[in-house]
Amino acid sequence: MQGEIDWNRLALSVLAQYNVGAAQLVFLGHSENVTFRVDTRDGENSATFKVLRIHHPIAQLSDRIWQQHAVIESELMWLTALHQDTDLVVPYPLQNLSGTFITSVAIDDTSATLNCTLPNWVNGSPLDSEPTPTQARRVGELMAQLHQHTSLWELPSGFTSRDQNTTGSNYTPHSWSCDR
């Protein structure tokens, strides 16, 4: 990659590969990904929001596994399954005009490309204080749903995930539930 990347221009070229009407881009930040909120209008002229993720870390020494196509595709498979199989509110991915979840775009006149994704926007806000017991319980219930889904979900062919087991122990997923 030569020189500075014009992230706005790149974002607009990515959005041209999705069924997204006129969009306003709001830059959110650059850490593991360059992220934009994409503000659009649906067929009834209601505001809709998406998140454009350009998978390019700010630190070039960062672990590049999270930018690999297979790892991104696997993350999106799981988010799609969570969206379809549970009542959890998750940022499920949208397909591009080619019918895939990942859009690869050239970033300059070399053969270098970046992977980009467009999940839907999930509303929320950070807590400005310690969680209440009710909020903590709800987080526990949500975590239990995630664990339950993971223990029952059959991994699709080609699913790739980074091994998060850094302790050397053999972790076996369990079915979790909350006592009421």
OpenMM code with the backbone's topology and positions (N, CA, C; nanometers):
from openmm import Vec3, app, unit

residues = "MET GLN GLY GLU ILE ASP TRP ASN ARG LEU ALA LEU SER VAL LEU ALA GLN TYR ASN VAL GLY ALA ALA GLN LEU VAL PHE LEU GLY HIS SER GLU ASN VAL THR PHE ARG VAL ASP THR ARG ASP GLY GLU ASN SER ALA THR PHE LYS VAL LEU ARG ILE HIS HIS PRO ILE ALA GLN LEU SER ASP ARG ILE TRP GLN GLN HIS ALA VAL ILE GLU SER GLU LEU MET TRP LEU THR ALA LEU HIS GLN ASP THR ASP LEU VAL VAL PRO TYR PRO LEU GLN ASN LEU SER GLY THR PHE ILE THR SER VAL ALA ILE ASP ASP THR SER ALA THR LEU ASN CYS THR LEU PRO ASN TRP VAL ASN GLY SER PRO LEU ASP SER GLU PRO THR PRO THR GLN ALA ARG ARG VAL GLY GLU LEU MET ALA GLN LEU HIS GLN HIS THR SER LEU TRP GLU LEU PRO SER GLY PHE THR SER ARG ASP GLN ASN THR THR GLY SER ASN TYR THR PRO HIS SER TRP SER CYS ASP ARG".split()
positions = [
    Vec3(0.0846, -0.1173, 0.0000),
    Vec3(0.0000, 0.0000, 0.0000),
    Vec3(0.0887, 0.1231, 0.0000),
    Vec3(0.0618, 0.2105, -0.0912),
    Vec3(0.1395, 0.3316, -0.1041),
    Vec3(0.0638, 0.4489, -0.0444),
    Vec3(0.1294, 0.5296, 0.0402),
    Vec3(0.0716, 0.6529, 0.0902),
    Vec3(-0.0517, 0.6350, 0.1764),
    Vec3(-0.1217, 0.7459, 0.1944),
    Vec3(-0.2419, 0.7497, 0.2759),
    Vec3(-0.3614, 0.6968, 0.1978),
    Vec3(-0.4480, 0.6287, 0.2672),
    Vec3(-0.5697, 0.5776, 0.2059),
    Vec3(-0.6810, 0.6786, 0.2282),
    Vec3(-0.7552, 0.7102, 0.1241),
    Vec3(-0.8722, 0.7965, 0.1360),
    Vec3(-0.9888, 0.7072, 0.1781),
    Vec3(-1.0116, 0.6977, 0.3095),
    Vec3(-1.1115, 0.6048, 0.3631),
    Vec3(-1.2523, 0.6391, 0.3168),
    Vec3(-1.2833, 0.7666, 0.3046),
    Vec3(-1.4159, 0.8065, 0.2589),
    Vec3(-1.4407, 0.7585, 0.1164),
    Vec3(-1.3448, 0.7823, 0.0286),
    Vec3(-1.3575, 0.7382, -0.1109),
    Vec3(-1.3688, 0.5868, -0.1180),
    Vec3(-1.2863, 0.5181, -0.0402),
    Vec3(-1.2902, 0.3718, -0.0385),
    Vec3(-1.4262, 0.3224, 0.0124),
    Vec3(-1.4779, 0.3859, 0.1175),
    Vec3(-1.6081, 0.3468, 0.1722),
    Vec3(-1.7181, 0.3630, 0.0678),
    Vec3(-1.7167, 0.4717, -0.0063),
    Vec3(-1.8183, 0.4931, -0.1096),
    Vec3(-1.8079, 0.3882, -0.2206),
    Vec3(-1.6858, 0.3490, -0.2550),
    Vec3(-1.6708, 0.2452, -0.3580),
    Vec3(-1.7215, 0.1101, -0.3084),
    Vec3(-1.7067, 0.0841, -0.1790),
    Vec3(-1.7605, -0.0396, -0.1217),
    Vec3(-1.9131, -0.0364, -0.1244),
    Vec3(-1.9716, 0.0746, -0.0815),
    Vec3(-2.1176, 0.0856, -0.0757),
    Vec3(-2.1817, 0.0707, -0.2133),
    Vec3(-2.1090, 0.1063, -0.3190),
    Vec3(-2.1617, 0.0897, -0.4551),
    Vec3(-2.1848, -0.0576, -0.4878),
    Vec3(-2.1252, -0.1473, -0.4097),
    Vec3(-2.1398, -0.2905, -0.4332),
    Vec3(-2.2504, -0.3520, -0.3479),
    Vec3(-2.3318, -0.2670, -0.2829),
    Vec3(-2.4443, -0.3122, -0.2013),
    Vec3(-2.5713, -0.2454, -0.2514),
    Vec3(-2.6829, -0.3027, -0.2158),
    Vec3(-2.8124, -0.2435, -0.2508),
    Vec3(-2.8468, -0.1360, -0.1479),
    Vec3(-2.7676, -0.0298, -0.1500),
    Vec3(-2.7831, 0.0808, -0.0557),
    Vec3(-2.8047, 0.2065, -0.1383),
    Vec3(-2.9137, 0.2770, -0.1097),
    Vec3(-2.9405, 0.4024, -0.1801),
    Vec3(-2.8430, 0.5093, -0.1379),
    Vec3(-2.8815, 0.6332, -0.1611),
    Vec3(-2.7981, 0.7459, -0.1210),
    Vec3(-2.7669, 0.7338, 0.0278),
    Vec3(-2.6407, 0.7430, 0.0600),
    Vec3(-2.5983, 0.7205, 0.1979),
    Vec3(-2.5113, 0.8356, 0.2462),
    Vec3(-2.5259, 0.8644, 0.3722),
    Vec3(-2.4360, 0.9584, 0.4393),
    Vec3(-2.3420, 0.8759, 0.5261),
    Vec3(-2.2137, 0.9016, 0.5154),
    Vec3(-2.1140, 0.8308, 0.5945),
    Vec3(-2.0762, 0.9131, 0.7169),
    Vec3(-2.0712, 0.8470, 0.8319),
    Vec3(-2.0257, 0.9110, 0.9550),
    Vec3(-1.9084, 0.8279, 1.0057),
    Vec3(-1.7887, 0.8871, 1.0026),
    Vec3(-1.6693, 0.8157, 1.0481),
    Vec3(-1.6799, 0.7893, 1.1974),
    Vec3(-1.6623, 0.6622, 1.2368),
    Vec3(-1.6703, 0.6245, 1.3780),
    Vec3(-1.5338, 0.6046, 1.4412),
    Vec3(-1.4378, 0.5537, 1.3645),
    Vec3(-1.3063, 0.5332, 1.4221),
    Vec3(-1.2222, 0.4346, 1.3444),
    Vec3(-1.0978, 0.4214, 1.3887),
    Vec3(-1.0027, 0.3300, 1.3260),
    Vec3(-0.9214, 0.2640, 1.4358),
    Vec3(-0.9464, 0.1357, 1.4560),
    Vec3(-0.8670, 0.0558, 1.5492),
    Vec3(-0.8388, -0.0769, 1.4796),
    Vec3(-0.9111, -0.1821, 1.5133),
    Vec3(-0.8975, -0.3095, 1.4403),
    Vec3(-0.9564, -0.2989, 1.3002),
    Vec3(-1.0565, -0.2134, 1.2838),
    Vec3(-1.1201, -0.1878, 1.1552),
    Vec3(-1.1377, -0.0376, 1.1405),
    Vec3(-1.1531, 0.0055, 1.0163),
    Vec3(-1.2008, 0.1407, 0.9914),
    Vec3(-1.3523, 0.1274, 0.9865),
    Vec3(-1.4232, 0.2053, 1.0671),
    Vec3(-1.5682, 0.1896, 1.0744),
    Vec3(-1.6401, 0.3212, 1.0445),
    Vec3(-1.7485, 0.3056, 0.9703),
    Vec3(-1.8380, 0.4158, 0.9382),
    Vec3(-1.9799, 0.3736, 0.9738),
    Vec3(-2.0587, 0.4668, 1.0250),
    Vec3(-2.2033, 0.4453, 1.0299),
    Vec3(-2.2554, 0.4908, 0.8943),
    Vec3(-2.3424, 0.4098, 0.8364),
    Vec3(-2.3993, 0.4397, 0.7056),
    Vec3(-2.5461, 0.4733, 0.7271),
    Vec3(-2.5821, 0.5983, 0.7045),
    Vec3(-2.7199, 0.6457, 0.7220),
    Vec3(-2.7888, 0.6460, 0.5865),
    Vec3(-2.9005, 0.5735, 0.5758),
    Vec3(-2.9756, 0.5666, 0.4508),
    Vec3(-3.1247, 0.5792, 0.4800),
    Vec3(-3.2041, 0.5734, 0.3774),
    Vec3(-3.3502, 0.5735, 0.3882),
    Vec3(-3.4019, 0.4470, 0.3209),
    Vec3(-3.5023, 0.3838, 0.3831),
    Vec3(-3.5607, 0.2651, 0.3222),
    Vec3(-3.6725, 0.3071, 0.2261),
    Vec3(-3.7459, 0.2102, 0.1723),
    Vec3(-3.8512, 0.2364, 0.0755),
    Vec3(-3.9624, 0.3249, 0.1285),
    Vec3(-3.9823, 0.3279, 0.2595),
    Vec3(-4.0861, 0.4122, 0.3198),
    Vec3(-4.0279, 0.5429, 0.3734),
    Vec3(-3.9055, 0.5738, 0.3309),
    Vec3(-3.8350, 0.6954, 0.3696),
    Vec3(-3.8033, 0.7007, 0.5183),
    Vec3(-3.7952, 0.5852, 0.5833),
    Vec3(-3.7533, 0.5779, 0.7231),
    Vec3(-3.6018, 0.5645, 0.7292),
    Vec3(-3.5433, 0.6253, 0.8291),
    Vec3(-3.3980, 0.6175, 0.8460),
    Vec3(-3.3563, 0.4748, 0.8800),
    Vec3(-3.2527, 0.4271, 0.8153),
    Vec3(-3.1922, 0.2982, 0.8489),
    Vec3(-3.0430, 0.3202, 0.8640),
    Vec3(-2.9827, 0.2372, 0.9478),
    Vec3(-2.8408, 0.2536, 0.9752),
    Vec3(-2.7698, 0.1200, 0.9599),
    Vec3(-2.6486, 0.1258, 0.9112),
    Vec3(-2.5626, 0.0093, 0.8973),
    Vec3(-2.4241, 0.0494, 0.9452),
    Vec3(-2.3367, -0.0493, 0.9586),
    Vec3(-2.1981, -0.0227, 0.9948),
    Vec3(-2.1095, -0.0781, 0.8848),
    Vec3(-2.0329, 0.0079, 0.8227),
    Vec3(-1.9362, -0.0375, 0.7236),
    Vec3(-1.8053, -0.0627, 0.7960),
    Vec3(-1.7587, -0.1869, 0.7875),
    Vec3(-1.6293, -0.2234, 0.8481),
    Vec3(-1.5301, -0.2501, 0.7361),
    Vec3(-1.4248, -0.1726, 0.7340),
    Vec3(-1.3133, -0.1965, 0.6428),
    Vec3(-1.2065, -0.2628, 0.7286),
    Vec3(-1.1804, -0.3871, 0.7013),
    Vec3(-1.0954, -0.4693, 0.7887),
    Vec3(-0.9474, -0.4371, 0.7652),
    Vec3(-0.9038, -0.3316, 0.8331),
    Vec3(-0.7653, -0.2857, 0.8229),
    Vec3(-0.7266, -0.2237, 0.9564),
    Vec3(-0.6388, -0.2917, 1.0333),
    Vec3(-0.6032, -0.2396, 1.1662),
    Vec3(-0.5157, -0.1158, 1.1575),
    Vec3(-0.5262, -0.0324, 1.2588),
    Vec3(-0.4438, 0.0881, 1.2634),
    Vec3(-0.2976, 0.0523, 1.2861),
    Vec3(-0.2722, -0.0511, 1.3640),
    Vec3(-0.1353, -0.0948, 1.3932),
    Vec3(-0.0963, -0.2048, 1.2955),
    Vec3(0.0004, -0.1785, 1.2128),
    Vec3(0.0431, -0.2776, 1.1144),
    Vec3(0.1062, -0.4009, 1.1784),
    Vec3(0.1454, -0.3886, 1.3048),
    Vec3(0.2019, -0.5031, 1.3750),
    Vec3(0.0935, -0.5862, 1.4414),
    Vec3(-0.0311, -0.5440, 1.4254),
    Vec3(-0.1442, -0.6143, 1.4843),
    Vec3(-0.1551, -0.7551, 1.4277),
    Vec3(-0.2187, -0.8412, 1.5028),
    Vec3(-0.2430, -0.9783, 1.4583),
    Vec3(-0.3376, -0.9741, 1.3394),
    Vec3(-0.2892, -1.0058, 1.2212),
    Vec3(-0.3662, -0.9909, 1.0975),
    Vec3(-0.4685, -1.1019, 1.0761),
    Vec3(-0.4812, -1.1950, 1.1689),
    Vec3(-0.5767, -1.3039, 1.1494),
    Vec3(-0.7184, -1.2501, 1.1344),
    Vec3(-0.7504, -1.1401, 1.1999),
    Vec3(-0.8865, -1.0857, 1.1972),
    Vec3(-0.9199, -1.0202, 1.0641),
    Vec3(-0.8223, -1.0043, 0.9756),
    Vec3(-0.8478, -0.9495, 0.8431),
    Vec3(-0.8565, -1.0594, 0.7368),
    Vec3(-0.8325, -1.1832, 0.7766),
    Vec3(-0.8361, -1.2944, 0.6809),
    Vec3(-0.9797, -1.3258, 0.6406),
    Vec3(-0.9987, -1.3469, 0.5107),
    Vec3(-1.1315, -1.3707, 0.4545),
    Vec3(-1.2049, -1.4837, 0.5266),
    Vec3(-1.1395, -1.5963, 0.5493),
    Vec3(-1.2058, -1.7123, 0.6110),
    Vec3(-1.2495, -1.6831, 0.7541),
    Vec3(-1.1708, -1.6078, 0.8282),
    Vec3(-1.2053, -1.5749, 0.9665),
    Vec3(-1.3234, -1.4778, 0.9694),
    Vec3(-1.3225, -1.3781, 0.8826),
    Vec3(-1.4339, -1.2830, 0.8739),
    Vec3(-1.5612, -1.3563, 0.8322),
    Vec3(-1.5512, -1.4413, 0.7309),
    Vec3(-1.6669, -1.5177, 0.6826),
    Vec3(-1.7257, -1.6037, 0.7942),
    Vec3(-1.6398, -1.6639, 0.8739),
    Vec3(-1.6867, -1.7474, 0.9842),
    Vec3(-1.7591, -1.6644, 1.0901),
    Vec3(-1.7046, -1.5491, 1.1239),
    Vec3(-1.7722, -1.4596, 1.2186),
    Vec3(-1.9116, -1.4244, 1.1675),
    Vec3(-1.9217, -1.3941, 1.0385),
    Vec3(-2.0500, -1.3544, 0.9805),
    Vec3(-2.1477, -1.4714, 0.9736),
    Vec3(-2.0958, -1.5934, 0.9537),
    Vec3(-2.1822, -1.7118, 0.9573),
    Vec3(-2.2458, -1.7257, 1.0950),
    Vec3(-2.1654, -1.7053, 1.2001),
    Vec3(-2.2174, -1.7205, 1.3344),
    Vec3(-2.3182, -1.6104, 1.3670),
    Vec3(-2.2886, -1.4865, 1.3285),
    Vec3(-2.3837, -1.3785, 1.3521),
    Vec3(-2.5156, -1.4040, 1.2795),
    Vec3(-2.5081, -1.4551, 1.1585),
    Vec3(-2.6287, -1.4883, 1.0830),
    Vec3(-2.7069, -1.5967, 1.1550),
    Vec3(-2.6384, -1.6996, 1.2025),
    Vec3(-2.7056, -1.8075, 1.2753),
    Vec3(-2.7688, -1.7552, 1.4040),
    Vec3(-2.6984, -1.6691, 1.4769),
    Vec3(-2.7551, -1.6107, 1.5989),
    Vec3(-2.8808, -1.5299, 1.5666),
    Vec3(-2.8764, -1.4551, 1.4585),
    Vec3(-2.9914, -1.3742, 1.4169),
    Vec3(-3.1107, -1.4624, 1.3804),
    Vec3(-3.0835, -1.5732, 1.3111),
    Vec3(-3.1905, -1.6610, 1.2640),
    Vec3(-3.2415, -1.7556, 1.3732),
    Vec3(-3.1541, -1.7994, 1.4621),
    Vec3(-3.1885, -1.9056, 1.5572),
    Vec3(-3.2299, -1.8565, 1.6959),
    Vec3(-3.2033, -1.7309, 1.7275),
    Vec3(-3.2298, -1.6807, 1.8625),
    Vec3(-3.3043, -1.5483, 1.8559),
    Vec3(-3.3427, -1.4985, 1.9720),
    Vec3(-3.4028, -1.3649, 1.9769),
    Vec3(-3.3003, -1.2602, 2.0213),
    Vec3(-3.1719, -1.2972, 2.0177),
    Vec3(-3.0661, -1.2027, 2.0511),
    Vec3(-3.0579, -1.0937, 1.9442),
    Vec3(-3.0309, -0.9726, 1.9865),
    Vec3(-3.0130, -0.8622, 1.8930),
    Vec3(-2.8642, -0.8559, 1.8601),
    Vec3(-2.8312, -0.8916, 1.7367),
    Vec3(-2.6914, -0.8954, 1.6938),
    Vec3(-2.6774, -0.8189, 1.5620),
    Vec3(-2.5574, -0.7711, 1.5327),
    Vec3(-2.5342, -0.7025, 1.4061),
    Vec3(-2.5161, -0.8035, 1.2924),
    Vec3(-2.6277, -0.8483, 1.2368),
    Vec3(-2.6188, -0.9496, 1.1312),
    Vec3(-2.5734, -0.8855, 0.9999),
    Vec3(-2.4987, -0.9597, 0.9204),
    Vec3(-2.4401, -0.9035, 0.7985),
    Vec3(-2.5406, -0.8952, 0.6836),
    Vec3(-2.5145, -0.8013, 0.5948),
    Vec3(-2.5930, -0.7857, 0.4738),
    Vec3(-2.5103, -0.8343, 0.3550),
    Vec3(-2.5763, -0.8934, 0.2586),
    Vec3(-2.5069, -0.9421, 0.1396),
    Vec3(-2.4867, -0.8286, 0.0394),
    Vec3(-2.3766, -0.8385, -0.0346),
    Vec3(-2.3517, -0.7421, -0.1412),
    Vec3(-2.4279, -0.7843, -0.2675),
    Vec3(-2.4117, -0.7115, -0.3747),
    Vec3(-2.4841, -0.7405, -0.4984),
    Vec3(-2.4440, -0.8739, -0.5596),
    Vec3(-2.3293, -0.9280, -0.5212),
    Vec3(-2.2851, -1.0596, -0.5686),
    Vec3(-2.3394, -1.1723, -0.4826),
    Vec3(-2.4113, -1.1380, -0.3741),
    Vec3(-2.4694, -1.2388, -0.2869),
    Vec3(-2.3756, -1.2923, -0.1811),
    Vec3(-2.2662, -1.2200, -0.1545),
    Vec3(-2.1724, -1.2626, -0.0512),
    Vec3(-2.1677, -1.1575, 0.0603),
    Vec3(-2.1155, -1.1978, 0.1748),
    Vec3(-2.1080, -1.1079, 0.2895),
    Vec3(-1.9833, -1.0204, 0.2886),
    Vec3(-1.8810, -1.0610, 0.2169),
    Vec3(-1.7543, -0.9883, 0.2178),
    Vec3(-1.7297, -0.9280, 0.0810),
    Vec3(-1.6951, -0.7997, 0.0815),
    Vec3(-1.6610, -0.7293, -0.0406),
    Vec3(-1.5124, -0.6961, -0.0341),
    Vec3(-1.4359, -0.7435, -0.1315),
    Vec3(-1.2933, -0.7119, -0.1372),
    Vec3(-1.2730, -0.5990, -0.2376),
    Vec3(-1.2011, -0.4959, -0.1950),
    Vec3(-1.1792, -0.3797, -0.2809),
    Vec3(-1.0305, -0.3506, -0.2937),
    Vec3(-0.9935, -0.3063, -0.4137),
    Vec3(-0.8554, -0.2642, -0.4385),
    Vec3(-0.8335, -0.1306, -0.3692),
    Vec3(-0.7163, -0.1159, -0.3102),
    Vec3(-0.6900, 0.0087, -0.2380),
    Vec3(-0.5930, 0.1010, -0.3109),
    Vec3(-0.5279, 0.0499, -0.4124),
    Vec3(-0.4388, 0.1336, -0.4920),
    Vec3(-0.4113, 0.0614, -0.6237),
    Vec3(-0.3097, 0.1038, -0.6946),
    Vec3(-0.2830, 0.0430, -0.8252),
    Vec3(-0.1998, -0.0856, -0.8148),
    Vec3(-0.1791, -0.1334, -0.6922),
    Vec3(-0.1148, -0.2637, -0.6748),
    Vec3(-0.2243, -0.3693, -0.6677),
    Vec3(-0.1876, -0.4896, -0.6342),
    Vec3(-0.2882, -0.5961, -0.6214),
    Vec3(-0.3436, -0.6050, -0.4788),
    Vec3(-0.3075, -0.5103, -0.3937),
    Vec3(-0.3530, -0.5130, -0.2540),
    Vec3(-0.5033, -0.4862, -0.2456),
    Vec3(-0.5712, -0.5671, -0.1643),
    Vec3(-0.7146, -0.5485, -0.1428),
    Vec3(-0.7441, -0.5493, 0.0069),
    Vec3(-0.8591, -0.4950, 0.0412),
    Vec3(-0.9084, -0.4989, 0.1780),
    Vec3(-1.0456, -0.5644, 0.1777),
    Vec3(-1.0727, -0.6429, 0.2812),
    Vec3(-1.2041, -0.7036, 0.2981),
    Vec3(-1.2942, -0.6063, 0.3727),
    Vec3(-1.4198, -0.5960, 0.3282),
    Vec3(-1.5160, -0.5039, 0.3872),
    Vec3(-1.6473, -0.5771, 0.4120),
    Vec3(-1.7167, -0.5379, 0.5181),
    Vec3(-1.8455, -0.5983, 0.5513),
    Vec3(-1.9438, -0.4886, 0.5897),
    Vec3(-2.0733, -0.5229, 0.5803),
    Vec3(-2.1785, -0.4257, 0.6090),
    Vec3(-2.2867, -0.4895, 0.6954),
    Vec3(-2.2634, -0.4980, 0.8273),
    Vec3(-2.3700, -0.5458, 0.9154),
    Vec3(-2.4698, -0.4338, 0.9452),
    Vec3(-2.5879, -0.4746, 0.9918),
    Vec3(-2.6852, -0.3739, 1.0315),
    Vec3(-2.6395, -0.3063, 1.1610),
    Vec3(-2.6948, -0.1912, 1.1882),
    Vec3(-2.6638, -0.1128, 1.3075),
    Vec3(-2.7475, -0.1642, 1.4242),
    Vec3(-2.6870, -0.1777, 1.5407),
    Vec3(-2.7595, -0.2142, 1.6620),
    Vec3(-2.7536, -0.0946, 1.7562),
    Vec3(-2.8701, -0.0406, 1.7898),
    Vec3(-2.8751, 0.0743, 1.8807),
    Vec3(-2.8308, 0.0336, 2.0201),
    Vec3(-2.7726, 0.1263, 2.0903),
    Vec3(-2.7305, 0.1032, 2.2274),
    Vec3(-2.6483, 0.2201, 2.2754),
    Vec3(-2.6175, 0.2190, 2.4017),
    Vec3(-2.5321, 0.3231, 2.4581),
    Vec3(-2.4576, 0.2637, 2.5768),
    Vec3(-2.3377, 0.3142, 2.6015),
    Vec3(-2.2615, 0.2633, 2.7159),
    Vec3(-2.3276, 0.3030, 2.8471),
    Vec3(-2.3115, 0.2183, 2.9474),
    Vec3(-2.3599, 0.2523, 3.0808),
    Vec3(-2.2716, 0.3621, 3.1377),
    Vec3(-2.3319, 0.4554, 3.2083),
    Vec3(-2.2520, 0.5610, 3.2709),
    Vec3(-2.2327, 0.5368, 3.4203),
    Vec3(-2.2708, 0.4149, 3.4652),
    Vec3(-2.2516, 0.3774, 3.6050),
    Vec3(-2.2405, 0.2258, 3.6130),
    Vec3(-2.2195, 0.1764, 3.7339),
    Vec3(-2.2144, 0.0320, 3.7535),
    Vec3(-2.3500, -0.0286, 3.7167),
    Vec3(-2.3515, -0.1485, 3.6569),
    Vec3(-2.4804, -0.2094, 3.6236),
    Vec3(-2.5600, -0.2425, 3.7502),
    Vec3(-2.6891, -0.2309, 3.7376),
    Vec3(-2.7775, -0.2682, 3.8479),
    Vec3(-2.7831, -0.4207, 3.8539),
    Vec3(-2.8295, -0.4763, 3.9642),
    Vec3(-2.8452, -0.6225, 3.9700),
    Vec3(-2.9346, -0.6758, 3.8575),
    Vec3(-3.0376, -0.6025, 3.8221),
    Vec3(-3.1261, -0.6452, 3.7129),
    Vec3(-3.0509, -0.6463, 3.5804),
    Vec3(-2.9710, -0.5424, 3.5553),
    Vec3(-2.8927, -0.5365, 3.4320),
    Vec3(-2.7886, -0.6487, 3.4288),
    Vec3(-2.7215, -0.6729, 3.5404),
    Vec3(-2.6215, -0.7798, 3.5465),
    Vec3(-2.6861, -0.9159, 3.5213),
    Vec3(-2.8031, -0.9372, 3.5771),
    Vec3(-2.8757, -1.0627, 3.5553),
    Vec3(-2.9111, -1.0784, 3.4079),
    Vec3(-2.9542, -0.9688, 3.3451),
    Vec3(-2.9911, -0.9744, 3.2025),
    Vec3(-2.8681, -1.0076, 3.1168),
    Vec3(-2.7532, -0.9499, 3.1509),
    Vec3(-2.6298, -0.9838, 3.0787),
    Vec3(-2.5999, -1.1326, 3.0950),
    Vec3(-2.6175, -1.1848, 3.2153),
    Vec3(-2.5978, -1.3277, 3.2386),
    Vec3(-2.6922, -1.4123, 3.1552),
    Vec3(-2.8167, -1.3700, 3.1443),
    Vec3(-2.9137, -1.4434, 3.0622),
    Vec3(-2.8738, -1.4417, 2.9147),
    Vec3(-2.8264, -1.3258, 2.8681),
    Vec3(-2.7815, -1.3154, 2.7287),
    Vec3(-2.6593, -1.4030, 2.7037),
    Vec3(-2.5666, -1.4029, 2.7981),
    Vec3(-2.4481, -1.4890, 2.7855),
    Vec3(-2.4893, -1.6358, 2.7828),
    Vec3(-2.5880, -1.6723, 2.8646),
    Vec3(-2.6367, -1.8100, 2.8661),
    Vec3(-2.6944, -1.8480, 2.7295),
    Vec3(-2.7672, -1.7545, 2.6670),
    Vec3(-2.8209, -1.7822, 2.5330),
    Vec3(-2.7088, -1.8025, 2.4319),
    Vec3(-2.6038, -1.7215, 2.4431),
    Vec3(-2.4882, -1.7387, 2.3541),
    Vec3(-2.4235, -1.8752, 2.3750),
    Vec3(-2.4022, -1.9123, 2.4998),
    Vec3(-2.3421, -2.0424, 2.5297),
    Vec3(-2.4313, -2.1567, 2.4813),
    Vec3(-2.5609, -2.1438, 2.5017),
    Vec3(-2.6540, -2.2474, 2.4585),
    Vec3(-2.6485, -2.2633, 2.3066),
    Vec3(-2.6505, -2.1518, 2.2357),
    Vec3(-2.6451, -2.1584, 2.0896),
    Vec3(-2.5143, -2.2226, 2.0435),
    Vec3(-2.4049, -2.1817, 2.1048),
    Vec3(-2.2742, -2.2351, 2.0670),
    Vec3(-2.2662, -2.3855, 2.0905),
    Vec3(-2.3261, -2.4320, 2.1991),
    Vec3(-2.3173, -2.5753, 2.2293),
    Vec3(-2.4028, -2.6597, 2.1354),
    Vec3(-2.5048, -2.5994, 2.0752),
    Vec3(-2.5934, -2.6751, 1.9874),
    Vec3(-2.5673, -2.6508, 1.8389),
    Vec3(-2.5013, -2.5418, 1.8056),
    Vec3(-2.4816, -2.5034, 1.6662),
    Vec3(-2.3787, -2.5936, 1.6004),
    Vec3(-2.4157, -2.6498, 1.4882),
    Vec3(-2.3228, -2.7327, 1.4122),
    Vec3(-2.2411, -2.6426, 1.3211),
    Vec3(-2.1097, -2.6438, 1.3409),
    Vec3(-2.0229, -2.5564, 1.2630),
    Vec3(-2.0344, -2.5896, 1.1150),
    Vec3(-2.0540, -2.4869, 1.0309),
    Vec3(-2.0596, -2.5117, 0.8868),
    Vec3(-1.9231, -2.5533, 0.8325),
    Vec3(-1.9252, -2.6202, 0.7208),
    Vec3(-1.8014, -2.6585, 0.6538),
    Vec3(-1.7196, -2.5333, 0.6254),
    Vec3(-1.5918, -2.5394, 0.6519),
    Vec3(-1.5029, -2.4267, 0.6266),
    Vec3(-1.4978, -2.3241, 0.7376),
    Vec3(-1.5713, -2.3465, 0.8466),
    Vec3(-1.5708, -2.2505, 0.9569),
    Vec3(-1.4307, -2.2425, 1.0156),
    Vec3(-1.3806, -2.1203, 1.0324),
    Vec3(-1.2462, -2.0968, 1.0839),
    Vec3(-1.2549, -2.0003, 1.2002),
    Vec3(-1.1856, -2.0342, 1.3076),
    Vec3(-1.1851, -1.9469, 1.4234),
    Vec3(-1.0475, -1.9484, 1.4855),
    Vec3(-1.0099, -1.8360, 1.5379),
    Vec3(-0.8839, -1.8298, 1.6106),
    Vec3(-0.9034, -1.8998, 1.7438),
    Vec3(-0.8082, -1.9813, 1.7806),
    Vec3(-0.8143, -2.0523, 1.9082),
    Vec3(-0.7897, -1.9523, 2.0208),
    Vec3(-0.8931, -1.9283, 2.1006),
    Vec3(-0.8825, -1.8350, 2.2125),
    Vec3(-0.8287, -1.9027, 2.3377),
    Vec3(-0.7997, -2.0313, 2.3303),
    Vec3(-0.7533, -2.1065, 2.4453),
    Vec3(-0.6044, -2.0811, 2.4643),
    Vec3(-0.5719, -1.9866, 2.5498),
    Vec3(-0.4312, -1.9531, 2.5719),
    Vec3(-0.3770, -2.0147, 2.6996),
    Vec3(-0.4615, -2.0853, 2.7741),
    Vec3(-0.4156, -2.1416, 2.9010),
    Vec3(-0.3635, -2.2835, 2.8845),
    Vec3(-0.3888, -2.3449, 2.7711),
    Vec3(-0.3437, -2.4811, 2.7504),
    Vec3(-0.4446, -2.5856, 2.7968),
    Vec3(-0.5515, -2.5429, 2.8637),
    Vec3(-0.6509, -2.6396, 2.9097),
    Vec3(-0.7455, -2.6744, 2.7946),
    Vec3(-0.8115, -2.7862, 2.8081),
    Vec3(-0.9078, -2.8271, 2.7070),
    Vec3(-1.0459, -2.7814, 2.7510),
    Vec3(-1.0950, -2.6757, 2.6908),
    Vec3(-1.2265, -2.6225, 2.7249),
    Vec3(-1.3315, -2.6952, 2.6431),
    Vec3(-1.4339, -2.7420, 2.7089),
    Vec3(-1.5458, -2.8066, 2.6416),
    Vec3(-1.6695, -2.7205, 2.6637),
    Vec3(-1.7358, -2.6753, 2.5538),
    Vec3(-1.8559, -2.5932, 2.5740),
    Vec3(-1.9642, -2.6710, 2.6475),
    Vec3(-2.0385, -2.6026, 2.7300),
    Vec3(-2.1476, -2.6621, 2.8065),
    Vec3(-2.2779, -2.5918, 2.7710),
    Vec3(-2.3856, -2.6548, 2.8047),
    Vec3(-2.5163, -2.5884, 2.7962),
    Vec3(-2.5332, -2.5066, 2.9225),
    Vec3(-2.5689, -2.3808, 2.9064),
    Vec3(-2.5825, -2.2910, 3.0193),
    Vec3(-2.7269, -2.2494, 3.0332),
    Vec3(-2.7694, -2.2257, 3.1537),
    Vec3(-2.9031, -2.1710, 3.1769),
    Vec3(-2.8998, -2.0852, 3.3011),
    Vec3(-2.9978, -1.9995, 3.3126),
    Vec3(-3.0092, -1.9136, 3.4317),
    Vec3(-3.1150, -1.9704, 3.5234),
    Vec3(-3.0836, -1.9767, 3.6513),
    Vec3(-3.1844, -2.0147, 3.7488),
    Vec3(-3.2796, -1.8981, 3.7664),
    Vec3(-3.4056, -1.9270, 3.7683),
    Vec3(-3.5052, -1.8186, 3.7809),
    Vec3(-3.5493, -1.8045, 3.9227),
] * unit.nanometer
topology = app.Topology()
chain = topology.addChain("A")
for resn in residues:
    res = topology.addResidue(resn, chain)
    for name in ("N", "CA", "C"):
        topology.addAtom(name, app.Element.getBySymbol(name[0]), res)
